[in-house]
Amino acid sequence: MPRLDIPELEHARNHWTRPHLLDLESLSLDELVLLLDTAAVFKRVTQGCTRHFPLLKGRTCANLFFENSTRTRTSFALAARRLGADTVDFTAAGSSLSKGETVTDTARNIEAMNVDAMVVRHQTPGTPHLLARNVSCSVVNAGDGPHEHPTQGLLDIMTIREHRGNLAGLRVALVGDIAHSRTARSNIWGLKKLGAQVIVCGPSTLVSRRWEAVGVEVSHDLDAILPHVDVLNLLRIQFERQAARPFPSVREYALLYAMNRERLARAKDNIVIMAPGPINRGVEVTPDVADGPHSVILDQVTNGLAVRMAVLWLTLSARDRTT
């Protein structure tokens, strides 16, 4: 790695020790803050993630996506290129997996092509953890089934920090399909470490009371919690992961849980509206709210680049020290 003339990045590189990023649950508070602070530095020095900063020139990052993706795949690819790395895209369709090859063998063969980092999305929870034990390159979890999506959690938290500052004491509501959402889980672990009060809200079929055991408030009534919430993160209903329809109709769900103009009028004046995407307009949120002044949805997308630049650079820096 080249020497840096940015003290914050030198500090981050010297203190980050993990060659992989697999979840937020296992991170310490110091590690979480270090990641967020490093992402903020990358955003600043690249002028909003628009300029190249070739700290990873000569490195190769492979995107191994076994599930569909638009934002995450593109964001990781752009983050790597902003840092000067080469990128390789892998998709399961048409690969040797259809001939019986295991995921581990696929990853090891790609690593043998001198890949330095793998960004992995898979429908089975724990797949990135499995690969991290079987390859020598850095592994970054880009979503493993309903388990975690750590960089999404980081970019959501980074966005809240930018708009509201210190998270301690903020009331953050995650609304929607909590049962199947890896984004919800990563947000919960990260937000709680930073002192936020987390509420999960949605139909009882999608929001379990078991979250109360880890200090998360559970509500099935959006209108009841809305006046007391500082941040709303509106999660997509993930029909593709559901064995049965969890509510009678999409219309009924929108009636009870969609963020619309009428609900916005009853919320705090400075409420922050977020959504990890893709947005189902008219289901989780109406267009006037999604595109309105309280929405930070596009800020989340930009911050995703900064977070993923920080993650790739820090994990590869740690890997360099162990090889």
Secondary structure, DSSP 4 states (H G I P E B T S, - for coil): ----S-HHHHHHHHH---S-B--STT--HHHHHHHHHHHHHHHHHTTTTTS---TTTT-EEEEEESS--SHHHHHHHHHHHHTT-EEEEEESTTSGGGGT--HHHHHHHHHTTT--EEEEEESSTTHHHHHHTT-SSEEEEEEETTS--HHHHHHHHHHHHHHHS--TT-EEEEES--TT-HHHHHHHHHHHHTT-EEEEES-TTTS-GGGGGGT-EEES-HHHHGGG-SEEEEPPP-GGG-SS-SSS-HHHHHHHH-B-HHHHHTS-TT-EEE--S---BTTTB-HHHHTSTTB-HHHHHHHHHHHHHHHHHHHHHHHHHH-
